[in-house]
């Protein structure tokens, strides 16, 4: 990386969770306080697309010149890994929040998820479910409303297809091909993506940095300032290399 590249402002490309709307990034983006130019990728809400088909949305959002960092949340982490594995010349780093290279649901949970995928999104998510699996027991009412709004804006069949994509994902080979530094944001109270997913990624890439933060699966929404501080520190370290 030459000196002129290091002086350029970094673009942070945000890849959303399973809802794909990008709406749930609002507080995290605000917590970054103008540190980066931010591009939020948004996936179609009415069309069921595979991970491979969604790669085009990532590719279009990433700059062809100028430094950028990919930050992917949960559902999108396999997409970030696959794109980073192509080693774009101006990609400086990758942040995986609650990430995985293979299905985070194992054994009977994976089988049950595959079986129930077609029907489980046909009714609005109850607050109890959102708190238990996503936002934590102390989640605020505004956050619960935001999550329900984001999820309800996506057709149930699209969410079902995305869940099945998660259950079938396999990007371990691609993870091994990523050459830029990677930061993993681990939510300590995550009930969806367990420690096994982190351990699997570390076996592939032992040099991966890990930041373990207190919080549930929706870490960027529950702890936007702590997460933002961690991401800013990581990116600044990249600029000093």
C-alpha positions as CSV (number, residue, x, y, z in Angstrom):
1,X,0.0,0.0,0.0
2,X,1.5,3.3,-1.0
3,X,1.4,6.5,1.1
4,X,-1.2,8.2,-1.1
5,X,-3.6,5.3,-0.4
6,X,-3.0,5.6,3.3
7,X,-4.1,9.2,3.3
8,X,-7.4,8.5,1.6
9,X,-10.5,8.2,3.6
10,X,-11.7,4.7,4.1
11,X,-15.1,3.6,2.9
12,X,-16.9,1.2,5.2
13,X,-19.3,-1.1,3.3
14,X,-22.0,-2.5,5.6
15,X,-23.7,-5.8,4.8
16,X,-26.9,-6.4,6.8
17,X,-28.3,-9.3,8.8
18,X,-31.1,-11.6,7.5
19,X,-33.7,-8.9,7.0
20,X,-31.4,-7.4,4.4
21,X,-32.9,-3.9,4.7
22,X,-29.9,-2.2,6.3
23,X,-32.3,-0.2,8.5
24,X,-31.0,-1.7,11.7
25,X,-27.5,-0.1,11.1
26,X,-28.8,3.4,11.9
27,X,-27.5,3.8,15.5
28,X,-24.2,2.0,14.7
29,X,-23.6,4.3,11.7
30,X,-24.4,7.3,13.9
31,X,-21.9,6.1,16.5
32,X,-19.1,6.1,14.0
33,X,-19.5,9.9,14.0
34,X,-18.3,10.5,10.5
35,X,-15.2,8.5,10.8
36,X,-15.8,6.8,7.5
37,X,-17.7,7.2,4.3
38,X,-20.4,4.6,4.7
39,X,-22.2,2.5,2.1
40,X,-25.0,0.2,3.2
41,X,-25.9,-2.7,1.0
42,X,-29.6,-3.5,0.8
43,X,-31.0,-6.8,-0.5
44,X,-34.4,-7.2,-2.3
45,X,-37.3,-7.6,0.0
46,X,-39.6,-9.5,-2.5
47,X,-37.2,-11.7,-4.4
48,X,-35.5,-14.9,-3.1
49,X,-31.9,-14.8,-4.1
50,X,-29.1,-17.2,-3.2
51,X,-25.8,-16.2,-1.6
52,X,-24.2,-16.4,-5.0
53,X,-26.8,-14.1,-6.5
54,X,-26.4,-11.6,-3.7
55,X,-22.7,-11.3,-4.4
56,X,-23.5,-8.9,-7.2
57,X,-25.0,-6.5,-4.6
58,X,-21.8,-6.6,-2.6
59,X,-19.6,-6.1,-5.7
60,X,-21.6,-3.1,-6.9
61,X,-21.4,-1.4,-3.5
62,X,-17.6,-1.8,-3.1
63,X,-15.4,0.9,-4.7
64,X,-13.1,0.0,-7.5
65,X,-10.6,2.6,-6.4
66,X,-9.9,3.9,-2.9
67,X,-9.5,1.9,0.3
68,X,-12.5,0.2,1.8
69,X,-13.3,-2.2,4.6
70,X,-16.2,-4.7,4.6
71,X,-18.3,-5.1,7.7
72,X,-20.8,-7.9,7.6
73,X,-23.4,-8.8,10.2
74,X,-24.5,-12.4,10.8
75,X,-26.4,-13.6,7.7
76,X,-24.0,-11.6,5.4
77,X,-20.7,-12.9,6.8
78,X,-20.4,-15.7,4.3
79,X,-20.9,-13.1,1.6
80,X,-18.2,-10.9,3.0
81,X,-15.9,-13.9,3.2
82,X,-16.6,-15.0,-0.4
83,X,-16.0,-11.5,-1.8
84,X,-12.9,-11.0,0.3
85,X,-11.5,-14.3,-1.0
86,X,-11.3,-12.7,-4.4
87,X,-8.8,-10.3,-2.8
88,X,-9.9,-7.0,-4.3
89,X,-6.8,-4.8,-4.6
90,X,-8.2,-1.9,-2.5
91,X,-9.8,-4.0,0.2
92,X,-8.0,-3.3,3.5
93,X,-9.8,-5.5,6.0
94,X,-12.9,-7.4,7.0
95,X,-15.1,-7.2,10.1
96,X,-17.3,-10.2,10.8
97,X,-20.0,-9.6,13.5
98,X,-21.6,-12.8,14.8
99,X,-20.1,-14.5,11.8
100,X,-19.9,-18.1,10.5
101,X,-18.4,-20.1,7.7
102,X,-20.8,-23.0,8.0
103,X,-24.3,-23.3,9.5
104,X,-24.4,-21.9,13.0
105,X,-27.2,-24.3,13.7
106,X,-26.0,-27.9,14.2
107,X,-27.6,-31.2,14.7
108,X,-31.3,-31.3,15.6
109,X,-31.5,-27.4,15.5
110,X,-30.3,-27.4,11.9
111,X,-32.9,-30.1,10.9
112,X,-35.7,-28.2,12.7
113,X,-34.7,-24.9,11.1
114,X,-34.8,-26.5,7.7
115,X,-38.1,-28.1,8.4
116,X,-39.8,-25.0,9.8
117,X,-38.3,-22.4,7.4
118,X,-41.3,-22.2,5.1
119,X,-43.7,-21.4,7.9
120,X,-41.8,-19.7,10.7
121,X,-41.9,-16.2,9.2
122,X,-45.6,-16.1,8.3
123,X,-46.6,-14.5,11.6
124,X,-45.1,-11.4,13.2
125,X,-42.2,-12.0,15.5
126,X,-43.4,-11.9,19.2
127,X,-41.4,-9.7,21.5
128,X,-40.4,-12.7,23.5
129,X,-38.8,-14.3,20.5
130,X,-37.0,-11.2,19.5
131,X,-35.6,-10.8,23.1
132,X,-34.7,-14.4,23.5
133,X,-32.8,-14.9,20.2
134,X,-31.9,-11.5,18.9
135,X,-32.0,-8.4,21.1
136,X,-31.6,-9.7,24.6
137,X,-34.0,-9.6,27.6
138,X,-33.3,-5.9,28.3
139,X,-33.9,-4.7,24.8
140,X,-35.8,-1.4,24.6
141,X,-39.2,-1.0,23.1
142,X,-37.9,1.1,20.2
143,X,-35.4,-1.5,19.3
144,X,-38.0,-4.3,19.4
145,X,-40.2,-2.2,17.1
146,X,-37.3,-1.6,14.7
147,X,-36.6,-5.3,14.5
148,X,-40.2,-6.2,13.9
149,X,-40.5,-3.5,11.3
150,X,-37.4,-4.6,9.4
151,X,-38.4,-8.2,9.4
152,X,-42.0,-7.6,8.5
153,X,-40.9,-5.5,5.4
154,X,-39.5,-8.6,3.8
155,X,-41.7,-11.3,2.3
156,X,-41.8,-14.5,4.4
157,X,-40.7,-16.7,1.5
158,X,-37.6,-14.5,1.1
159,X,-36.7,-14.9,4.8
160,X,-37.3,-18.6,4.5
161,X,-34.9,-18.8,1.6
162,X,-32.3,-16.9,3.4
163,X,-32.6,-19.1,6.4
164,X,-32.1,-22.2,4.3
165,X,-29.1,-20.4,2.7
166,X,-27.6,-20.0,6.1
167,X,-28.2,-23.7,7.0
168,X,-26.5,-24.8,3.8
169,X,-23.6,-22.3,3.7
170,X,-20.0,-23.5,3.3
171,X,-17.3,-20.9,2.9
172,X,-14.4,-22.5,4.8
173,X,-12.2,-22.8,1.7
174,X,-12.9,-19.1,0.9
175,X,-12.0,-18.0,4.4
176,X,-8.6,-19.6,4.0
177,X,-8.1,-17.6,0.8
178,X,-8.7,-14.2,2.5
179,X,-5.4,-12.3,2.7
180,X,-6.4,-9.1,4.4
181,X,-6.7,-8.7,8.2
182,X,-9.9,-9.9,9.7
183,X,-11.6,-8.8,13.0
184,X,-14.3,-10.9,14.6
185,X,-16.9,-9.2,16.8
186,X,-18.2,-11.8,19.2
187,X,-21.4,-11.1,21.1
188,X,-20.9,-12.9,24.5
189,X,-24.6,-13.5,25.0
190,X,-25.4,-14.6,21.5
191,X,-28.0,-17.4,21.4
192,X,-27.9,-17.9,17.7
193,X,-24.3,-17.9,16.7
194,X,-22.3,-19.8,19.3
195,X,-18.6,-20.0,20.2
196,X,-18.2,-23.0,17.9
197,X,-18.5,-20.7,14.8
198,X,-15.7,-18.5,16.1
199,X,-13.5,-21.5,16.9
200,X,-14.1,-22.9,13.4
201,X,-13.0,-19.6,11.8
202,X,-9.9,-19.4,14.1
203,X,-8.8,-22.8,13.1
204,X,-8.8,-21.7,9.5
205,X,-7.3,-18.3,10.2
206,X,-5.4,-18.3,13.6
207,X,-4.2,-14.7,13.1
208,X,-7.8,-13.4,13.0
209,X,-8.3,-10.7,15.7
210,X,-11.2,-11.2,18.1
211,X,-13.1,-8.6,20.2
212,X,-15.5,-10.2,22.6
213,X,-18.2,-7.7,23.7
214,X,-21.0,-8.0,26.2
215,X,-24.3,-8.2,24.3
216,X,-26.8,-10.4,22.4
217,X,-26.9,-11.4,18.8
218,X,-27.9,-7.9,17.6
219,X,-24.6,-6.5,19.0
220,X,-24.4,-3.5,16.7
221,X,-27.9,-2.5,17.7
222,X,-27.6,-3.1,21.5
223,X,-24.0,-1.8,21.8
224,X,-23.5,0.6,18.9
225,X,-20.9,2.8,20.6
226,X,-18.7,0.0,22.0
227,X,-18.8,-1.8,18.6
228,X,-18.1,1.4,16.7
229,X,-15.1,2.1,19.0
230,X,-13.7,-1.4,18.3
231,X,-14.2,-1.1,14.6
232,X,-12.5,2.4,14.4
233,X,-9.6,1.0,16.4
234,X,-9.2,-1.9,14.0
235,X,-9.4,0.3,10.9
236,X,-6.9,2.8,12.3
237,X,-4.5,-0.1,13.0
238,X,-4.8,-1.1,9.3
239,X,-3.8,2.4,8.2
240,X,-0.7,2.3,10.3
241,X,0.6,-0.9,8.6
